[in-house]
Amino acid sequence: MPENPHSFGMKQLVRPKDGRMIAGVCAGIGNHLDTDPTVIRLIWAALTLISLGTGIIVYLAAWILIPEEPGGETP
């Protein structure tokens, strides 16, 4: 039986505690897509520049909406 009965083998999109630069949004998306988070960061930065800053608002929304990785506090 799976550890989480609601997962059904799918990866959950979460913000990891390790590997984050600001809030872990790009690291979480990179982990979810099995991609290097640096690639996600570069794409996000380019889209933010092209869209005249809309990416910043989307990043803040993702920060609020994507849950943080479960686990205890690290010292």
Residue pairs with C-beta under 8 A, 6 or more apart in sequence:
2 8
2 9
11 31
11 32
12 32
13 28
13 29
13 32
13 66
14 28
14 66
14 67
14 68
14 69
14 70
15 23
15 24
15 25
15 27
15 28
15 63
15 66
15 67
15 68
15 69
16 24
16 27
16 28
16 31
16 69
17 24
17 68
17 69
17 71
17 74
19 27
19 31
19 37
20 27
21 27
21 41
23 59
23 63
24 68
24 69
25 59
25 62
25 63
25 66
26 37
26 40
26 41
26 44
27 37
27 40
28 66
28 69
29 35
29 37
29 40
30 36
30 37
30 38
30 39
30 40
31 37
33 40
44 55
44 59
45 55
47 55
48 54
48 55
48 56
48 59
49 55
